[in-house]
Amino acid sequence: MFKKDNLQFGMLLGFIGPLISIVIYYFIRFSLFSVGEVLEFIKANKNQITGIIVPCLLLNIILLTVYLNNHRDKTARGIFFATIFYGVGALLLKFLL
């Protein structure tokens, strides 16, 4: 399954990776608070968006490196596009919230 080399598979991995990471990050850092409280905290402290999104994109960086080293360039391109999408989304949230 992970030996595929296509853009759609890379985008799927690229979108799922940060979602898994953000759930793990929530349980490590904010486990004492409800999801609503965390969202209110982020809304009140916009500078925390960058601090939260960077560790969550770490899994994408690892996936990207693995797929580039294995010469699966189409999949790596999909992961890269998803990472850029998340990064731009985080910047938009930071400045528009």
DSSP file (Angstrom, degrees, kcal/mol; ACC not computed):
  #  RESIDUE AA STRUCTURE BP1 BP2  ACC     N-H-->O    O-->H-N    N-H-->O    O-->H-N    TCO  KAPPA ALPHA  PHI   PSI    X-CA   Y-CA   Z-CA
    1    1 A M    >         0   0    0      0, 0.0     3,-1.2     0, 0.0     0, 0.0   0.000 360.0 360.0 360.0 -45.0    0.0    0.0    0.0
    2    2 A F  T 3   +     0   0    0      1,-0.2     7,-0.0     3,-0.0     0, 0.0   0.448 360.0  73.1 -81.3   2.0    2.7    2.5    0.9
    3    3 A K  T 3  S+     0   0    0      2,-0.0    -1,-0.2     0, 0.0     0, 0.0   0.427  71.0 115.9 -92.6   0.8    4.7    1.6   -2.2
    4    4 A K    <   -     0   0    0     -3,-1.2     2,-0.3     1,-0.1    71,-0.1  -0.305  52.0-157.0 -65.1 153.1    2.2    3.4   -4.4
    5    5 A D        +     0   0    0     69,-0.1     2,-0.3    70,-0.1    69,-0.1  -0.676  43.4 115.5-134.2  80.6    3.5    6.4   -6.3
    6    6 A N     >  -     0   0    0     -2,-0.3     4,-1.7    66,-0.1     5,-0.1  -0.988  66.4-119.8-145.8 158.9    0.7    8.7   -7.3
    7    7 A L  H  > S+     0   0    0     -2,-0.3     4,-2.4     1,-0.2     5,-0.2   0.873 109.1  53.9 -64.7 -42.3   -0.4   12.2   -6.4
    8    8 A Q  H  > S+     0   0    0      1,-0.2     4,-2.3     2,-0.2    -1,-0.2   0.901 108.3  49.8 -63.5 -41.3   -3.8   11.3   -4.9
    9    9 A F  H  > S+     0   0    0      1,-0.2     4,-2.5     2,-0.2    -1,-0.2   0.898 111.0  50.3 -63.6 -40.5   -2.2    8.9   -2.5
   10   10 A G  H  X S+     0   0    0     -4,-1.7     4,-2.7     2,-0.2    -2,-0.2   0.891 110.3  49.2 -64.3 -40.5    0.3   11.5   -1.4
   11   11 A M  H  X S+     0   0    0     -4,-2.4     4,-2.0     2,-0.2     5,-0.2   0.894 110.0  51.8 -67.2 -38.3   -2.4   14.1   -0.9
   12   12 A L  H  X S+     0   0    0     -4,-2.3     4,-2.2     2,-0.2     5,-0.2   0.948 113.3  43.9 -61.1 -48.4   -4.3   11.6    1.2
   13   13 A L  H  X S+     0   0    0     -4,-2.5     4,-2.5     1,-0.2    -2,-0.2   0.905 112.7  53.6 -60.6 -41.3   -1.3   10.9    3.4
   14   14 A G  H  < S+     0   0    0     -4,-2.7    -1,-0.2     1,-0.2    -2,-0.2   0.797 112.9  42.2 -66.7 -29.8   -0.5   14.6    3.5
   15   15 A F  H  X S+     0   0    0     -4,-2.0     4,-0.7    -3,-0.2    -1,-0.2   0.817 116.9  46.1 -85.5 -32.6   -4.0   15.5    4.8
   16   16 A I  H  X S+     0   0    0     -4,-2.2     4,-2.4    -5,-0.2     5,-0.2   0.866 101.7  66.6 -77.6 -36.7   -4.3   12.6    7.3
   17   17 A G  H  X S+     0   0    0     -4,-2.5     4,-2.4     1,-0.2     5,-0.2   0.919 103.3  42.3 -52.9 -54.2   -0.8   13.0    8.8
   18   18 A P  H  > S+     0   0    0      0, 0.0     4,-2.7     0, 0.0    -1,-0.2   0.829 111.2  57.1 -66.0 -29.5   -1.5   16.4   10.5
   19   19 A L  H  X S+     0   0    0     -4,-0.7     4,-1.6     2,-0.2    -2,-0.2   0.928 110.1  44.0 -65.1 -43.4   -4.9   15.3   11.6
   20   20 A I  H  X S+     0   0    0     -4,-2.4     4,-2.1     1,-0.2    -1,-0.2   0.921 114.7  50.7 -63.9 -43.3   -3.3   12.4   13.5
   21   21 A S  H  X S+     0   0    0     -4,-2.4     4,-3.0    35,-0.3    -2,-0.2   0.882 107.5  51.9 -63.1 -39.5   -0.6   14.6   14.8
   22   22 A I  H  X S+     0   0    0     -4,-2.7     4,-2.3     2,-0.2    -1,-0.2   0.855 108.8  51.0 -69.7 -32.8   -3.1   17.2   16.1
   23   23 A V  H  X S+     0   0    0     -4,-1.6     4,-2.0     2,-0.2    -1,-0.2   0.933 113.4  45.0 -66.3 -45.1   -5.0   14.6   18.0
   24   24 A I  H  X S+     0   0    0     -4,-2.1     4,-1.8     1,-0.2    -2,-0.2   0.922 113.3  50.8 -62.5 -44.2   -1.8   13.3   19.6
   25   25 A Y  H  X>S+     0   0    0     -4,-3.0     4,-2.9     1,-0.2     5,-0.5   0.889 108.0  53.5 -61.3 -40.2   -0.7   16.9   20.3
   26   26 A Y  H  X5S+     0   0    0     -4,-2.3     4,-2.0     1,-0.2    -1,-0.2   0.930 110.2  46.2 -60.0 -46.8   -4.1   17.6   21.9
   27   27 A F  H  <5S+     0   0    0     -4,-2.0     4,-0.3     1,-0.2    -1,-0.2   0.802 117.3  44.2 -70.1 -27.8   -3.7   14.6   24.3
   28   28 A I  H  <5S+     0   0    0     -4,-1.8    -2,-0.2    -5,-0.2    -1,-0.2   0.921 129.8  20.1 -79.2 -45.8   -0.2   15.5   25.2
   29   29 A R  H  <5S+     0   0    0     -4,-2.9    -3,-0.2    -5,-0.2     3,-0.2   0.840 135.3  26.1 -97.6 -36.5   -0.6   19.3   25.7
   30   30 A F  S ><<S+     0   0    0     -4,-2.0     3,-1.9    -5,-0.5    -3,-0.2   0.038  72.8 124.7-120.2  25.6   -4.3   20.0   26.3
   31   31 A S  T 3  S+     0   0    0     -4,-0.3    -1,-0.1     1,-0.3    -4,-0.1   0.738  72.7  59.0 -64.2 -21.9   -5.6   16.8   27.8
   32   32 A L  T 3  S+     0   0    0     -3,-0.2     2,-0.3     2,-0.1    -1,-0.3   0.593 102.1  65.6 -80.3 -10.2   -7.0   18.6   30.9
   33   33 A F  S <  S-     0   0    0     -3,-1.9     2,-0.1     1,-0.1    -3,-0.1  -0.780  84.3-113.8-114.4 154.6   -9.2   20.9   28.7
   34   34 A S     >  -     0   0    0     -2,-0.3     4,-2.1     1,-0.1     5,-0.2  -0.380  34.0-108.6 -77.4 164.9  -12.2   20.2   26.5
   35   35 A V  H  > S+     0   0    0      1,-0.2     4,-2.5     2,-0.2     5,-0.2   0.894 120.5  54.3 -61.5 -40.2  -11.9   20.8   22.8
   36   36 A G  H  > S+     0   0    0      1,-0.2     4,-2.2     2,-0.2    -1,-0.2   0.891 107.5  49.6 -60.9 -41.0  -14.1   23.9   23.1
   37   37 A E  H  > S+     0   0    0      2,-0.2     4,-2.2     1,-0.2    -1,-0.2   0.887 110.6  50.1 -65.7 -38.8  -11.8   25.4   25.7
   38   38 A V  H  X S+     0   0    0     -4,-2.1     4,-2.5     2,-0.2    -2,-0.2   0.917 110.2  49.7 -65.8 -42.5   -8.8   24.8   23.5
   39   39 A L  H  X S+     0   0    0     -4,-2.5     4,-2.3     2,-0.2    -2,-0.2   0.889 111.1  49.6 -64.1 -38.8  -10.5   26.4   20.6
   40   40 A E  H  X S+     0   0    0     -4,-2.2     4,-2.1     2,-0.2    -1,-0.2   0.894 110.4  51.3 -64.7 -39.7  -11.4   29.5   22.7
   41   41 A F  H  X S+     0   0    0     -4,-2.2     4,-1.9     2,-0.2    -2,-0.2   0.919 111.5  46.7 -62.1 -44.1   -7.8   29.6   23.9
   42   42 A I  H  < S+     0   0    0     -4,-2.5     6,-0.2     1,-0.2     7,-0.2   0.898 111.2  51.8 -66.1 -39.7   -6.5   29.6   20.3
   43   43 A K  H  < S+     0   0    0     -4,-2.3     3,-0.3     1,-0.2    -1,-0.2   0.878 113.7  43.9 -64.0 -37.2   -9.0   32.2   19.3
   44   44 A A  H  < S+     0   0    0     -4,-2.1     2,-0.5     1,-0.3    -1,-0.2   0.785 120.8  41.3 -77.3 -28.1   -7.9   34.5   22.2
   45   45 A N    ><  +     0   0    0     -4,-1.9     3,-2.0    -5,-0.2     4,-0.3  -0.738  65.0 173.8-122.6  81.1   -4.2   33.8   21.5
   46   46 A K  T >  S+     0   0    0     -2,-0.5     3,-1.6    -3,-0.3     4,-0.5   0.767  74.2  69.5 -62.1 -26.3   -3.7   33.8   17.8
   47   47 A N  T 3> S+     0   0    0      1,-0.3     4,-0.8     2,-0.2     3,-0.3   0.689  88.2  67.4 -67.4 -15.0    0.1   33.5   18.1
   48   48 A Q  H <> S+     0   0    0     -3,-2.0     4,-1.6    -6,-0.2    -1,-0.3   0.667  81.1  76.8 -76.6 -17.2   -0.5   30.0   19.4
   49   49 A I  H <> S+     0   0    0     -3,-1.6     4,-2.5    -4,-0.3     3,-0.2   0.924  96.9  45.3 -60.2 -43.9   -1.7   28.8   16.0
   50   50 A T  H  > S+     0   0    0     -4,-0.5     4,-1.9    -3,-0.3    -1,-0.2   0.908 111.0  53.6 -65.7 -41.3    1.8   28.7   14.6
   51   51 A G  H  < S+     0   0    0     -4,-0.8    -1,-0.2     1,-0.2    -2,-0.2   0.750 114.8  41.4 -65.6 -23.8    3.1   26.9   17.8
   52   52 A I  H  X S+     0   0    0     -4,-1.6     4,-1.1    -3,-0.2    -2,-0.2   0.849 113.4  49.8 -90.4 -39.2    0.4   24.3   17.3
   53   53 A I  H  X S+     0   0    0     -4,-2.5     4,-1.7    -5,-0.2    -2,-0.2   0.839 101.2  62.9 -73.2 -32.8    0.6   23.8   13.5
   54   54 A V  H  < S+     0   0    0     -4,-1.9     4,-0.5     1,-0.2     3,-0.4   0.947 106.4  42.2 -62.2 -50.3    4.4   23.4   13.3
   55   55 A P  H >4 S+     0   0    0      0, 0.0     3,-0.7     0, 0.0     4,-0.5   0.850 112.8  56.3 -64.3 -28.9    4.6   20.2   15.4
   56   56 A C  H 3< S+     0   0    0     -4,-1.1     3,-0.4     1,-0.2     4,-0.3   0.792 105.1  50.6 -72.8 -26.4    1.5   18.9   13.6
   57   57 A L  T 3X S+     0   0    0     -4,-1.7     4,-1.8    -3,-0.4    -1,-0.2   0.510  86.7  88.9 -86.0  -4.2    3.2   19.2   10.3
   58   58 A L  H <> S+     0   0    0     -3,-0.7     4,-2.1    -4,-0.5    -1,-0.2   0.886  83.2  55.0 -60.5 -39.4    6.3   17.4   11.5
   59   59 A L  H  > S+     0   0    0     -4,-0.5     4,-2.7    -3,-0.4    -1,-0.2   0.880 106.1  52.4 -62.1 -37.3    4.8   14.1   10.5
   60   60 A N  H  > S+     0   0    0     -4,-0.3     4,-3.0     2,-0.2    -1,-0.2   0.886 107.1  52.3 -65.4 -37.5    4.3   15.4    6.9
   61   61 A I  H  X S+     0   0    0     -4,-1.8     4,-2.2     2,-0.2    -2,-0.2   0.910 111.0  47.3 -64.1 -41.2    8.0   16.4    6.9
   62   62 A I  H  X S+     0   0    0     -4,-2.1     4,-2.4     2,-0.2    -2,-0.2   0.938 114.0  46.9 -64.9 -46.6    9.0   12.9    7.9
   63   63 A L  H  X S+     0   0    0     -4,-2.7     4,-2.6     1,-0.2     5,-0.2   0.918 111.4  51.9 -60.6 -43.9    6.7   11.3    5.3
   64   64 A L  H  X S+     0   0    0     -4,-3.0     4,-2.3     1,-0.2    -1,-0.2   0.919 110.5  48.1 -59.2 -45.0    8.0   13.7    2.6
   65   65 A T  H  X S+     0   0    0     -4,-2.2     4,-2.5     2,-0.2    -1,-0.2   0.914 111.5  49.9 -63.0 -43.7   11.6   12.8    3.4
   66   66 A V  H  X S+     0   0    0     -4,-2.4     4,-1.4     1,-0.2    -2,-0.2   0.934 113.7  44.7 -62.0 -46.4   10.8    9.1    3.3
   67   67 A Y  H  <>S+     0   0    0     -4,-2.6     5,-2.7     1,-0.2    -1,-0.2   0.842 113.2  50.5 -71.2 -32.1    9.0    9.2    0.0
   68   68 A L  H ><5S+     0   0    0     -4,-2.3     3,-1.5    -5,-0.2    -1,-0.2   0.915 109.8  50.5 -68.6 -41.3   11.7   11.5   -1.6
   69   69 A N  H 3<5S+     0   0    0     -4,-2.5    -2,-0.2     1,-0.3    -1,-0.2   0.781 110.0  50.8 -67.3 -25.8   14.5    9.1   -0.4
   70   70 A N  T 3<5S-     0   0    0     -4,-1.4    -1,-0.3    -5,-0.2    -2,-0.2   0.269 115.4-116.7 -94.1  11.4   12.6    6.2   -2.0
   71   71 A H  T < 5 +     0   0    0     -3,-1.5     2,-0.8     1,-0.2    -3,-0.2   0.833  69.6 139.5  58.5  38.1   12.2    8.0   -5.3
   72   72 A R     >< +     0   0    0     -5,-2.7     4,-2.2     1,-0.2    -1,-0.2  -0.682  20.2 165.4-106.1  73.9    8.4    8.1   -5.1
   73   73 A D  H  >  +     0   0    0     -2,-0.8     4,-2.2     1,-0.2    -1,-0.2   0.811  65.8  54.2 -68.5 -35.0    8.2   11.7   -6.4
   74   74 A K  H  > S+     0   0    0      2,-0.2     4,-1.8     1,-0.2    -1,-0.2   0.926 111.9  45.1 -66.8 -42.9    4.5   11.8   -7.3
   75   75 A T  H  > S+     0   0    0      1,-0.2     4,-2.2     2,-0.2    -2,-0.2   0.914 112.7  51.5 -65.2 -42.2    3.5   10.8   -3.8
   76   76 A A  H  X S+     0   0    0     -4,-2.2     4,-2.4     1,-0.2    -2,-0.2   0.879 107.0  54.1 -62.1 -37.7    6.0   13.2   -2.3
   77   77 A R  H  X S+     0   0    0     -4,-2.2     4,-2.5     2,-0.2    -1,-0.2   0.903 107.6  50.3 -63.4 -40.9    4.6   16.0   -4.4
   78   78 A G  H  X S+     0   0    0     -4,-1.8     4,-2.2     2,-0.2    -2,-0.2   0.905 110.7  48.8 -63.2 -42.2    1.1   15.2   -3.0
   79   79 A I  H  X S+     0   0    0     -4,-2.2     4,-2.2     1,-0.2    -2,-0.2   0.905 111.1  51.2 -63.2 -41.3    2.4   15.3    0.5
   80   80 A F  H  X S+     0   0    0     -4,-2.4     4,-2.4     2,-0.2    -2,-0.2   0.918 109.0  49.9 -63.1 -44.2    4.1   18.6   -0.2
   81   81 A F  H  X S+     0   0    0     -4,-2.5     4,-2.3     1,-0.2    -1,-0.2   0.913 111.5  48.8 -61.6 -42.7    0.9   20.1   -1.7
   82   82 A A  H  X S+     0   0    0     -4,-2.2     4,-2.4     2,-0.2    -1,-0.2   0.889 110.4  51.6 -64.3 -38.6   -1.1   19.1    1.4
   83   83 A T  H  X S+     0   0    0     -4,-2.2     4,-2.5     2,-0.2    -2,-0.2   0.915 110.3  48.0 -64.5 -43.2    1.6   20.5    3.7
   84   84 A I  H  X S+     0   0    0     -4,-2.4     4,-2.8     2,-0.2     5,-0.3   0.904 110.0  53.8 -62.6 -41.1    1.5   23.9    1.8
   85   85 A F  H  X S+     0   0    0     -4,-2.3     4,-2.4     1,-0.2    -2,-0.2   0.929 110.8  45.4 -59.3 -47.0   -2.3   23.8    2.1
   86   86 A Y  H  X S+     0   0    0     -4,-2.4     4,-2.4     2,-0.2    -1,-0.2   0.907 113.2  50.7 -63.2 -42.1   -2.2   23.3    5.9
   87   87 A G  H  X S+     0   0    0     -4,-2.5     4,-2.1     2,-0.2    -2,-0.2   0.925 112.6  44.6 -63.1 -45.6    0.5   26.0    6.2
   88   88 A V  H  X S+     0   0    0     -4,-2.8     4,-2.6     1,-0.2    -1,-0.2   0.894 112.6  53.1 -65.6 -39.5   -1.5   28.6    4.2
   89   89 A G  H  X S+     0   0    0     -4,-2.4     4,-2.5    -5,-0.3    -2,-0.2   0.900 108.3  50.1 -61.6 -40.6   -4.6   27.6    6.1
   90   90 A A  H  X S+     0   0    0     -4,-2.4     4,-2.4     2,-0.2    -1,-0.2   0.905 111.0  49.0 -65.1 -41.2   -2.8   28.2    9.4
   91   91 A L  H  X S+     0   0    0     -4,-2.1     4,-2.1     2,-0.2    -2,-0.2   0.910 111.0  49.9 -64.9 -41.3   -1.6   31.6    8.2
   92   92 A L  H  X S+     0   0    0     -4,-2.6     4,-2.2     1,-0.2     5,-0.3   0.915 111.5  48.8 -63.6 -42.0   -5.1   32.6    7.1
   93   93 A L  H  X S+     0   0    0     -4,-2.5     4,-1.8     1,-0.2    -2,-0.2   0.906 110.2  52.5 -61.1 -41.3   -6.6   31.5   10.5
   94   94 A K  H  < S+     0   0    0     -4,-2.4    -1,-0.2     1,-0.2    -2,-0.2   0.894 119.3  32.8 -63.5 -40.5   -3.9   33.5   12.3
   95   95 A F  H  < S+     0   0    0     -4,-2.1    -1,-0.2    -5,-0.1    -2,-0.2   0.669 123.2  43.5 -94.6 -16.8   -4.6   36.7   10.4
   96   96 A L  H  <        0   0    0     -4,-2.2    -3,-0.2    -5,-0.2    -2,-0.2   0.632 360.0 360.0-103.3 -15.6   -8.4   36.4    9.8
   97   97 A L     <        0   0    0     -4,-1.8    -1,-0.1    -5,-0.3    -2,-0.1   0.484 360.0 360.0 -72.0 360.0   -9.5   35.1   13.2
